[in-house]
Amino acid sequence: MNPVIHFEMPYDNRDRMATFYETAFGWRMNKLGAEMGNYVVAGTADKDAIPDAFRGTINGGFFARDASKPGQYPSVVIAVPEIGAAIKSVSAAGGEVLGSPMEIPGIGQYVSFHDTEGNRVGMLQPLQHQVG
């Protein structure tokens, strides 16, 4: 089996994107310089905790959108402990939640949103985190 170990999404405004993910999800955003293509490395979990508490967690990165390169679309889902609170965080950080959470049988509650860069991203509250 080949696990997912990284994700990437395009950005139009690097600072706006970094602020959104820092604010909405508490990610650590490391902005690299021009020599690295202005790439932004996204830390989504404490590196030391991944083997134990965050098994299966991935980190990722963001790249400058380039109109000459087609097919720059993300496909990621962010795990959240409580979908209602996450919806509020996304909205407060400038994102747009797309509809209402839906139940995915045997999986949990899911909803998509657009981030500040227009990327369509998903949020999932896995069953083991559901309240009540």
C-alpha positions in Angstrom: 0.0 0.0 0.0 1.3 3.5 -0.9 0.2 6.1 1.7 -0.4 9.8 1.0 2.5 11.7 2.5 2.1 15.3 1.1 -0.4 17.7 -0.4 -0.1 20.8 -2.5 -2.5 23.6 -3.4 -2.0 26.7 -5.4 -2.1 30.3 -4.1 -2.6 33.7 -5.6 -1.8 35.7 -2.5 0.8 34.1 -0.3 0.3 36.1 2.8 -3.5 35.9 2.6 -3.3 32.1 2.2 -0.8 31.7 5.0 -2.9 33.8 7.4 -6.1 31.9 6.5 -4.6 28.4 7.3 -2.8 29.7 10.4 -6.0 31.3 11.7 -8.6 28.7 10.6 -6.6 25.6 11.5 -3.6 26.6 13.5 -1.1 25.3 10.9 2.6 26.5 10.9 3.4 28.2 7.6 7.0 28.5 6.6 7.4 30.9 3.7 10.5 30.1 1.6 12.3 32.6 -0.6 12.4 33.2 -4.3 15.3 30.6 -4.7 12.6 28.0 -3.7 9.9 29.4 -5.9 8.2 31.3 -3.0 6.9 27.9 -1.8 5.2 27.7 1.5 5.6 24.6 3.6 2.5 23.8 5.7 3.1 22.0 9.0 -0.2 20.4 10.1 0.9 18.5 13.1 3.7 18.4 15.7 6.4 16.5 13.9 7.4 14.6 17.1 3.8 13.5 17.7 3.1 12.0 14.2 4.3 8.4 15.0 2.0 8.2 18.0 -0.9 10.6 18.3 -1.2 11.6 14.7 -0.5 8.4 12.8 -1.6 8.9 9.2 -1.3 12.7 9.4 0.3 14.4 6.5 1.9 17.7 6.0 1.9 19.6 2.7 2.7 22.8 0.8 1.5 25.6 -1.4 2.8 26.8 -4.7 2.3 30.0 -6.8 -0.5 29.4 -9.3 0.8 29.5 -12.9 -1.7 30.0 -15.7 0.6 28.3 -18.1 0.3 25.0 -16.2 -3.1 23.4 -16.4 -4.7 21.2 -13.8 -3.6 23.0 -10.6 -6.5 21.8 -8.4 -6.2 20.5 -4.9 -8.0 17.5 -3.4 -7.5 17.5 0.3 -9.7 16.9 3.3 -8.8 18.3 6.7 -9.8 16.4 9.8 -11.5 18.5 12.5 -12.6 17.6 16.0 -16.0 19.5 15.8 -17.4 20.4 12.4 -19.6 23.3 13.7 -16.7 25.0 15.4 -14.5 24.5 12.2 -17.2 26.0 10.0 -17.2 29.1 12.3 -13.4 29.3 12.1 -13.3 29.0 8.3 -15.9 31.7 7.9 -14.2 34.0 10.5 -10.8 33.5 8.7 -12.4 34.6 5.3 -13.3 31.3 3.8 -16.7 30.4 2.3 -18.4 27.2 3.5 -20.3 25.4 0.7 -23.5 24.2 2.1 -24.2 22.3 5.3 -22.4 19.3 6.7 -23.5 15.9 5.4 -23.3 12.6 7.0 -21.1 10.1 5.3 -22.3 6.7 6.7 -19.6 5.0 8.7 -17.2 7.9 8.2 -18.5 11.1 9.8 -19.7 14.6 9.0 -18.3 16.3 5.8 -18.5 19.8 4.3 -16.5 21.6 1.6 -15.3 25.2 1.6 -13.4 27.7 -0.5 -10.3 29.1 1.1 -9.2 32.7 0.5 -7.4 31.5 -2.7 -10.5 29.9 -4.3 -9.3 26.4 -3.6 -12.1 23.9 -2.8 -11.2 21.9 0.3 -13.1 19.5 2.5 -13.4 19.2 6.3 -14.3 15.9 8.0 -15.3 15.3 11.6 -14.6 11.6 11.9 -17.1 9.5 13.8 -14.7 9.0 16.7 -14.8 12.8 17.3 -18.5 13.4 17.0 -20.2 15.0 19.9 -23.4 13.6 21.5 
